[in-house]
């Protein structure tokens, strides 16, 4: 109102002066003398008017200054108290300024402190000079952070650079999203691994009582999770639960496996359960298929475990019990017949095991090669460049009549591949571990024969898979297949001895992982001409190796928890063989349940792990990126020192022991 009055008065004064000036001119026209006398008061009016204008200008300036100050103060207040947090940092990620909202959220962060402490999972240095946004979590709140680079210039020269961060609290929206995701469905397949075998020795009443107890345990567990479960035949279930319920199962390490295993049976053999679960962004049909594949993976790893697919990630739980060998050989007979038909349609057979072959891999490969040559199909055994473990066996094969050209390398084998070539992979199922991984892509027809528990990565699209974790060795599996392959199997001494050596090396001379079928296979090989003296010669050591082994054993370390660890010198010859031997020897020490030998090979440190059966070294090594079998496993540790490897091994096995104390 004051501003309006000032402008009105100023405009009125100018009108009055104009009127006086006009009247003065009229008087001057009619009477110049009177006009001269009037000039004095007219000039006085002019002076008074000018003074009044200056006063009005001063009032106007003062008013505008007060308005400007109010606007600036209001603007500053609005900036400081916006409903989003604002922070300014310098090139060192140090906090320069933060508004009141930001200060309320992070009360313990002072000016000059690095904002990295508040955002430990965001590399602010990589954001410098850019603009964009990211999401983060601070304590129990979620924020969407918009960042803008501020380059302040003066007269064309850069004076200071800052990064502005705007923190928008999206906690409520994020929690709503999480609740929606937690309610999404998860498909599960469940299978009782060995109920049929256990129930075969029971009466009908006992069988029904046992199944009722197991069924009640399974149904109660999923009923507690508020999930749907349906038994669609005696040994199989299908279930649907929420992601929240799946998280509960994972946090409990799928203790339903332990509950089922503890159910009392008359023949003292525990019932085991396998579970396959899958969750993802695909449709229901795709998730159900992934759940089925997860169950297959659990069964391929020996059963008594759960496999969960979380999108591209796969997690395993359980696997504490030893895979039980099946007394029936029906599957071996069916697989042998299928292999016979596959080889009969092939024009060439290639066989390979894992790189750094041992006697089991080479023995099994020689046995499969015989399957092909016995029906007139040419066969070659592909070996890796690292042959130091099996040099004696390769020399023996090359000296045997009719087998001189059996051993070859991957490059030579690749030249003769045709559309009808069949590739057998034995003693491994992981593509990157094979002797010649490039052959897997070049040969379309692939067969896998292995006794290791199934891992996440597998030979792609095999025509046939014979995976038996309960078997002692791949050589045992091939020996069983030979017995059902044809009626005219006639192994020579070298072939039978190679298979026998494979069983001996993986069972530690029939001391571990040995069942009835293992001795049956060994008996068959002895009848077929396996030479035990020859096999003993394969495992003999030279005097220098014996001295080195004794020195390594003398420096071995005994660790709390029944663990023994040894390290082989980097320049040792045949380090892999020596590592396995030392791990085996340490295992016979009283009170030792798991042994680890660290050795250097092909530019990396590796570990050979052994167990007396009370510790599942496969599970332990899988947590460190390795794998293997329940009592024999290994792994590779690039860019790590032996001491670092030792510490990680101890931590992993102690974690395993704590989780399995029950």
LUMDODO-757138 format. One record per residue: y, x, z of N, C-alpha, C in turn. Coordinates in steps of 0.05 Angstrom, whole numbers, plus 5000, padded with zeros to 4 digits. Each point is the difference from the previous one (the first is absolute). Layout:
<rs>
YXZYXZYXZ
...
</rs>
This chain:
<rs>
497650175000502449835000502550185000
500050225015502250185001500550124973
497950084986500350124974501349804980
499249755002501149794982503049975006
500949995025502849975008501750234990
498950235002501450244992500650004970
497949934985500449984971502049784993
500049775014501849784994502950085006
500550125024502750095007501150204980
498250194992501050214981500849874974
498449814991500749874974502649835003
500549875023502449845004502550175001
499950235013502350185001500950094972
498250054983500750094973501349764984
499249765005501249774987502949975009
500550035027502749975010501950224989
499150244998501650214988500749944972
498149904985500549934972502249794998
499949795018502049784999502750115006
500350175021502550125008501250174977
498250154987500950164977501149834978
498749784994501049824978502749885008
500349915025502549885009502250204999
499450265007502150204999500950054972
498249994981500850044972501749774990
499449755009501749774992502850035011
500350085026502650035012501650224985
498650214993501350224986501049924973
498749814988500949914973502649845002
500249845021502449835003502350145015
499250165021502050135016499050285008
500850204986499050275006500950105027
502449915010500950105026498249885022
499549754998498249875020497250134999
499150064976497450134997499850265014
502450164998500050265014499849975030
501549795010499849955029497149925008
498749854983497349915006497950224998
500750214986498050224996499150125027
501950005019499350135026497849845014
500249735004497849865013497549994983
500350014973497650004983498550265005
501550235001498650255005498750005028
501349885019498849985027497449844999
500149784985497549844998497850174987
500850164980498050174987498750205019
501750125017498950195019498249875021
500949765009498249865019497449934987
500149924974497549934986498150244997
501150234993498450244997498750085026
501649985022498850065026497749815006
500549754994497949805005497550064984
500350104975497750064983498450245012
501550205010498650235012498449915025
501249825016498649905023497549854992
500349834979497749854990497850184989
500850224986498150194989498450145022
501550075021498750125023498049825013
500849745003498249805011497549974983
500449994973497849964982498050245001
501250245001498350245001498350015025
501449935022498650005026497749795000
500649774988497949794998497650094983
500650124977497950094982498450225013
501350185015498550215013498149895021
501049795014498249885021497749864987
500549874977497849864985498050214990
501050224988498250214990498350125022
501350055023498550115023497849815009
500649745000498049805008497750004980
500650014974497950004980498350255003
501250235003498550255003498249995025
501149905022498449985024497749814997
500549774986497949814995497850114982
500950154979498150134982498350205014
501250175016498650205016498049875019
500949795013498249865018497649884986
500649884976497849884984498050214992
501050244991498250224992498350105023
501350035023498550105023497949805011
500549744996498449805012498549824980
499550114975498449854981497349955012
498649784992497349945011497950184989
500750234987498150204992500950275011
498150175005500750275010500950184978
502150155006501150194980500150285013
498950204986500150275010500950184977
501550215007500850204981498950275009
498750144981498950265007501150214980
499850255009500950224982497750124986
500550234986497950124985497750125017
500550035026497950095018498549775014
500549764990498849765011500949955029
502350115007501149955027501849765000
499849845021501549765002503050065004
501749904982502950035001501349765014
499149764992501249765011498049774997
500149825019498349764999501549765012
499749774988501549775011498649905025
501249805012499149905027497249884998
499449874978497349884997497950224999
500650214984498150224998499750135028
502150035014499950135027498349835019
500349734998498449835017497050034994
499350044975497250034992498850275009
501650214999499150275006501950125021
499749925024501950075021499850305008
497650124995499750285009500650204979
501249924977500750194979503050055001
500750265004502850085003501050124974
502750004997501250134977499250294999
499450104976499150274997497050045000
498549805010497150015000499049944972
497650114993498849964974498749724999
500649854979498949734998497050014993
499050254993497250024994498249935024
501150045024498549925024499549705001
501949854990499849714999498149914978
500050154978498449934976498150224994
497950055017498350234996498349994974
499649764989498349974976501649994974
502650055002501750004977501450274997
499750134977501250264995502849954989
502050005018502749944993501150214981
499150245002501050224982499549934971
497749874994499449934973501749774989
501349855018501749784992502950084995
500650255007502850094998500949994971
502449894996501149984973499049774984
498449825012498949774986500849745014
499449784987500449745011497549844996
499449825019497649844999499449875026
497549945005499349885026497150065007
499349975025497350045009499649835025
497649955008499349845024498950195021
500649945025499150175022499649835025
498850135019499649875026501150185022
501649885017501250155023499149855025
498350135016498749885023498649744991
500849775010498649754993501549844980
502150114987501549854981499750124972
500349834979499850084972502749984987
500750204983502650004987499750074970
501849884985500350084972502650164999
499750254991502250195002501150054971
502549934996501350064974501750255004
499650204983501550255003501750044974
502450105005501950064979501350275005
500250154978501250275002503049984997
501650125018502949994999501150284995
501250044977501250264993503049975000
501350095022502949975003501450234987
502049944982501450204985503049985006
501350234998502950015004501250184979
501749904982501250154979497950134982
497849854996497950104982498150205012
500450075026498350195013498449855022
497450075002498349885020500750105028
500549825018500750085027497749955020
498649784996497949935019498149804987
497450025008497949824989498549885024
499549744997498649855021497949824987
498249905017498149804992500449765019
500449764987500349765016497449855000
499149925024497549865004500649735012
499149794987500449725010497349905009
499749945026497549915012500049695002
498349874985499749715001497549935015
500249865022497749935017498449784986
497650074991498249804987497549955016
500350035026497649985018498749734997
501549785001498949744998498549954974
501350084978498749974974497550174998
500150255010497750174999497749895016
500649905024497949895016498749754987
501749854986498949764986498150094978
500850224986498350114979497350105012
500250145022497650105013498249785009
501249795011498349785009498649864977
501449994977498849884976497750184990
500550265000497950194991497649995019
500549985027497949995019498249764996
501149794989498549754996498550004974
500350204982498650004975497050045004
498449894982497050005005498850284993
497950065014498450244996497149914996
498850084978497249934995498150215011
497849915011498050185013497249924992
498450204994497149954996498650155022
498049875012498450125021497049994993
498650215007497150014995498650145022
497849875009498250135019498350204985
500350265007498750214984497049995001
498949985024497150055003498649775014
501149764999498749785015497249944988
499750014974497549944987497850205009
500750265001498150205009499249975029
502049945017499549965029498349765004
500749784987498649745004497249994989
499450194983497349994987497750045021
500650135022498050055021500149795022
501749804997500349805022498649744992
499449845020498949734995502349824991
499349774990502149824990501949925022
498949955024501749935023501950225007
498950255001501650235007502250054979
499249964974501850044978502349815002
499449745005502149805002501950055024
498850095022501750055024501850234995
499050214987501750244994502249924981
499449854978502049934981502149825013
499149825017501949825014502050165017
499050215014501850165017502050164983
499050114978501850164983502049814987
499149774990501749814986502249905019
499249945025502049915020502150215005
499250255002501950225005502050024978
499049984975501850034977501949764998
498949765003501749764998502149995022
499250075025501950005022502350194996
499350244989502150204995502149904980
499149884978501949914980501349745009
498649845017501349765010502350075019
499750225015502150095018502450094984
499650094976502250084983501349774985
499049765005501049764986499650034970
497750104992499450034972497749834991
499749984974497849854988497750194994
497649925007497750164993497749824993
498450074980497849844991497650174994
497749935012497550144995498749874975
499950154978498949884975497250084994
498950195015497150035002499450155026
497650065006499350095027501450275007
500550174980501150265006502950044992
501249794988502750044988501949795009
502650095003502149825007502450054982
501749804997502650034988502049885019
502350155003502049925020502850034988
501849855012502950024992501650005026
501550205004501750025024502850074992
501950005018502750084994500350315002
502250104989500550285003500550085029
501149825015500450065029497450035013
498049834994497450035011498650254991
500450074975498950264990501150235016
502649995006501250225015498850015028
499449785012498649995026497350144998
498549934979497450134996500250304997
502050084985500450294995500850145025
501849885016500850125025497750035020
498149814998497650015017497850164988
500650144977498050174987497649844992
500449744993497849824992497750025020
500749945026498050025021497849794997
500349824981497849814995497550154990
500450234988497750164991498450095025
501450095021498750095024498649765014
501349775000498949775014497449914987
499950004973497649934986497850215005
500850265000498050215003498850005028
501449895020499050005027498149765006
499749834980498249775004497150115003
498749915021497350105007497949894980
498450184990497749934983497450105012
497949864995497450065012499050274990
500550084975499050254990502050235003
502149955016502050215008501650104976
499849884977501750084977502549835000
502350125001502549835001500649864973
501049765002501049864977502850124993
500550054975502650104992501349824979
502650015001501649824983501950164983
500449934975501950124982502149804992
502550084998502249824993501750134979
500849834980501950084980502449815000
502450115003502449835000502050114979
501649824990502050084980502549835003
502350124998502549864999501850144980
501749844987501850114979501749794989
501550074980501949814987498749864976
497550064994498749874978499249715007
498949864981499149735004497550005018
499249755007497749975018497450124988
499649954974497650104987499850305001
502350134995500050305000499550105029
501249875020499550095027497149965008
498849784992497249955006498250224988
500750084975498550214987500350275014
502550055009500550255015498450005027
499849765012498549985025497050064995
499049904977497250054993499650304995
501950134987499850294995500150165026
501649905019500250135026497349985015
498749774998497449975013498050194987
500150024973498250194986500550295010
502550065004500750275010498950055028
500249795017499050025027496950045000
498749854982497150034998499250274988
501650094981499550264988500450235019
501649965021500450205020498049995022
498049834997497949985020500049765017
502049824996500149755016501150055028
499949795017501050015027502950085001
501649914982502850074999501649794985
502650025002501949824986501850174982
500449894976501850134981502249804993
502550095004502349824995501750124978
500549844980501850084978502849885005
502050175004502749915004501650084975
499949844979501250074975498550244988
501450234997498750244989498750165021
500549945026498950165022497449885009
498150185008497449915011499650135027
499349845020499450105026497249925008
498650185015497349945009499950005030
498349845011499649985029497049995005
499250115023497149995008498550244988
497649944991498350224989499050185022
499649895024499150165022497050055001
498549814990497150025001498950144976
497750115003498650144977498949794982
500450044974498849824980497050005003
498849765002497249985004498550014974
498050174999498450024975498349754997
499949904976498449764994497150094994
498149865011497250074996499149924972
501249804988499249914974501250184978
498450044979500950174978500449844975
500549745004500349834977502450094983
502250065013502350084985499650264985
498650195012499450254986498449954974
498049815002498449944976501749874979
501849815008501849874980501950194987
501250185016501950204989498550194982
497650095007498550184983499449884973
499349745000499549874975502549974983
502349955013502549984985500850274988
499650215015500650274990498250074976
497549925002498150054978501049874975
500949755002501049864976502650124990
501850095018502550134991499550264985
498250165011499450264988498649954973
498349804998498649944976501949934977
502449905005501949934980502050224994
499850225015502050224997499050214981
501950154988499250224983500450275014
501349995023500550245016500749925029
499150165019500649955028501350245012
502349965014501450215015499849935029
499650205017499849955029501750215014
501649905020501650195015500349905029
500350195018500549945028502950065007
500550075025502750075008500550294994
502650084999500750284997499150155025
499850274997498950165021497249895008
498449984980497349875003498550135023
498549835014498050095020497349934989
497950065015497349964990499349714997
501349825015499549724997501149904974
502550074993501249914975498450114976
499450265001498650114977497149904998
498749975023497249905000499849724989
501949835009500049724989500650004971
501950174990500650014972497650094983
498550205010497750094986497949784999
499749845021498149785000500849784980
502549944998500949804980499650104972
500650264996499650124973497149984992
498250035019497149974993499449724991
501349795013499549734991500649974970
502150134991500749984971498150164983
499550245006498350174983497149905000
499149875021497349905001499549784979
502149864991499749794980501350094973
500450274998500950114974503049994995
501649955020502950004997501250265009
501650144984501150265008501949965025
499950195018501649985024501250275007
502450005012501350245009501149955028
499950205017501249995027502650154999
502249865006502650124999500850105028
500750265002500750115025502950104999
501350035023502750095002500150304999
502350124996500250295001499350125027
500349855021499450105027497049965006
498450204992497149985002498850185021
501750125016498950205019498049885020
500249745006498149885019497249974989
499849994974497349934988499350214979
501050245003499450214980497050054997
498650015022497150055000498549784985
500849755005498749784986500550004970
502550064993500750014971498450224987
499850235013498450224988497149924997
498949855020497249924999499649804976
501949814997499849814978500150144973
501850194997500250144974497650184994
498550075020497550164996497649834995
500249735005497749824997499749924971
497650014990499449934973500849714994
501549964978500849734992502649915013
501150165019502449925014502350204997
499750194982501950224998502849904992
500149794983502649904991500849745014
498849945024500649755014502850015012
500950225011502650025013502250064980
502249865002502350044983502649945015
502250044986502649945013501349764987
502249915012501349754990501150024972
501150234993501250034974497949994978
497750145005497850004980498849724998
499649865022498849745000501749804985
502750035002501849804987499850014970
499150224988499950024971497949824988
497949935015497749854989500049715008
502249905012500149735009500149804977
498449805001500149784980500349745014
500149784984500449745011497549915016
497750134996497549935014499350195022
501850185007499550195022500349855027
498250065018500049895027500650235020
501949955018500750205020499149915028
498450175013499149955028501750175019
501049875021501550155021498349975025
499250235012498350005024501450145023
499449915024500950125025503049995004
501349834985502949945004500649754984
502249875008500949774984503050014996
501250225008502950034998500750164975
501549894981500450144974501150285003
501950045019501350265001498250225012
497849925012498250195012497750094982
499849884976497850064982500350284988
497850104989500150274989501850014975
500149794984501749994976501349734998
502249955014501249735000500849904972
500550184982500949924973497849854985
497450045007497849864987500049715007
501049925023499949725008501549824981
502350094990501649844981498850014972
498650224994498950034972497449854996
498549955022497449864997500349725011
499449804983500449725008497849895018
497550114997497749905016499650195023
500449895025499950175024498149875021
498550175013498249925022500650175024
500149875024500650155025497649985018
499150235010497850015020501050185023
500449875023501250155023499149895026
500150175021499249925027502450015019
502450054991502350015017501249725003
501449955022501349755004502249974979
500249764990501949954978502950035010
501650144984502850045006501749824981
502650015004501849824984500050074971
500050264993499950074972497150034991
499449884977497249994991500050054970
497750094990499750034971500649744986
501850004981500949744988497849874983
499649755004498349834983497250124994
498450075021497350104994498249774991
498250074982498049804991498049945022
499550205017498149975022500850175023
499849895024500650155024497749985020
499050235008497850015020501250155024
501149865019501450125023498549925025
498850195014498449955024500850195022
502049925017500950175021497850065021
498049835001497950055020498150234991
500250084976498250214989501050285010
498250185002500750275010501450164979
499549964975501150174979499749864973
501550114981499849904972497250074989
499050235008497450094991497849815009
500249885024498149815009500149754983
502549914993500249764983498850044973
500550244987498950064974497050025001
498950115022497150035003498749725001
501349815015498949735001500149874972
502150044986500349894973497850114981
499450265003497950124984497349875004
499549915024497449885006499649734986
502349874994499849744986501050024971
500750244991501150034974498049964977
497850135003497849964980497450095013
497849944987497450075011499250294993
501650134984499250274990501950225010
501249965024501850215011498450255006
500950224990498550255004502150235004
501050035024502050205006498850285000
501550194990499050285003501050115027
499250245006500550125027503050025005
501550084980502950045004501449735005
499349804985501249735003499349885028
497550025008499249895026501350165022
500150264997501250175021503049965002
501349954978502949945001500649755015
498449794995500449755015499350045030
497950155005499250055028502250155015
501250204986502150165012502449825006
500649814983502249825004499649835025
497649915005499449855025500250185024
498950244998500050195023502950075008
501850054981502750095007501649775013
499649754991501649785011498849905026
497550045005498849915026499850235020
501150234993499850245018497150055007
498450024979497150055003498749775016
500749754991498849755011500749955030
502450105007500849965028502049775004
501649944980502049785003499849814976
500949755004500249804979497349984985
497950005016497349994988498649755008
498949864980498549765005497250014988
498649785002497349994990499950064970
502049884986500150044971500650294992
501450145018500650284995497450174999
498349955020497450155001498249914977
500149744993498449914977500950154974
502650034996501050144977499250295000
500250125024499250295002497050034994
498449815010497150024995499449974971
501449824986499649974972500750254984
502250145008500850244987498050235005
498950015024498050205006497549964983
499249754997497749944982500650064971
502649994993500850054972500450304995
499650175020500150294995502450145013
501549875017502350145013499050245016
501250234996499250255013501850055024
498949975024501650045024500850295004
498450194991500750295001502450054982
500049884977502250034981502649885012
499749775013502349875012501150185023
498250115015500950185022501550244989
499150114978501450224988502949934991
500349754991502749914992502050015022
499149965025501849995023500150265015
498750214991500150265014502750134997
500950155021502650135000499650304998
502150134989500050295000501150105027
499650265006500750105026503049985005
501750054980502949995004500949725007
498849804987500849735007499149925028
497750105008499149955028501950125020
501050244994501950135019502649845001
501049914977502449854999499749745015
497749874997499549755013500050045031
498850215008499950065029502850055011
501750144984502750055009501749755002
499749814981501449755000499149835024
497450005005498949855023501050115026
500350265002501050125025502949925005
501549944979502849925004500449704999
497949855000500249704999501249905026
501349774998501549895023498749745008
499549975026499049755011502349845011
500249754991502349835007499149765016
501749915017499349775017499249764983
498049855009499149774985497550054984
498750235005497550074986500550094971
502250154996500750094973499850304999
499150104977500050294995501450054974
501650214999501550064976499950304994
499650074975499850284992501650044975
501050244995501650074976498850244987
499549984974498850214984502350174988
499850264999502150174988500449924971
502550034991500749914973498650154978
499350255005498750174979497049995000
498849815015497149995002498849894974
497750124992498649914977498349755007
499749834980498449755005500949855025
502649975002501149885025499049725004
499749844979499149725004497249995011
498250164990497250015011500150085029
501550225005500250105027501249805019
501949844991501349805017498049795008
498449904981498049805007497950115019
499250254996498050125018501050035028
502550095003501250045027500349735013
500949794985500349745012497449895010
497850064985497449905009499050155025
500550265001499150165023501549925025
502649954998501549925023499149735011
498849844983499249735008497650005018
498550225001497650015017500850105028
502550065005500950085027500149765018
499050035024500049775019502849915006
500449744999502649885006501949984977
499250104976501749994976499049764983
501949834993499349764985501250004971
502150164996501250024974501050284996
499650114976500950274994501750004974
501950184999501850034977500350294994
499550074975500450284991502250014979
502050165004502250034981499650244983
500249964974499650234981502049984977
500350224985501950014978498550014974
500849824981498749994974501849884979
500250134977501649904977502949945007
501250185016502849975006500849825022
498049875013500649815022498050055023
500949925024498250005023498449745000
497550025006498249775001498649995026
498749775005498549965025497249904994
498150115013497249905000499449885027
499449745001499649865026497149915003
499050025024497349915006500049855026
498049835004499849835024497149965007
499449965026497349945008499449704998
501849854990499649714997501749835019
500850125022501649855020502949984992
500850174981502850004989499749964970
501549804990500049964971502250174987
499150244991501950194989501249904973
498649824987501249894976502649845006
499949845021502349855008502350195009
499250215015502050195009501450144976
498450094981501150144977501549824982
499249754999501549814983502949965009
500450015026502749985011501750234992
498850224992501450244992499950054969
499149794986499950024971497450104988
498050055017497450094990498049774999
497550075003497949804999497350135002
497949854994497350105001498049815011
498350095017497949845012500449995030
498549835014500449965028499550255017
498150174992499450245015500950254985
501149974976500850244984502349924982
502350135004502349934984501750254996
502249964986501850234994502749904991
501850194995502649934991501550254991
502249954985501750224990502849975012
501250225008502649995014502050204986
501249914978501950184987502550045017
501250244997502650065013499849985031
497750065011499750015029498650255009
500750095024498750245011497549925016
498150185005497749935015500649895028
502150105013500849905026500949714998
501749944980500949734996497749814994
498150104984497649834994498449955026
499750215015498549975025501249805018
502750005003501449815018499749724989
500249964974499749734989497249905003
498050174998497249925004499549915028
501050165019499749935028501349735007
502449964990501549755004498449774988
499050034976498649784986497449935015
498550205009497449935013500549895028
502050095014500649895026500949714997
501649944979500849724995497549834994
498250114984497549864994498449945025
499850205018498449975024501349805019
502649995001501449805017499549724990
500149974974499649734988497249915003
498150185003497249935001498750055027
501750035020498950055027498249775009
500849754993498449775007497250024989
</rs>
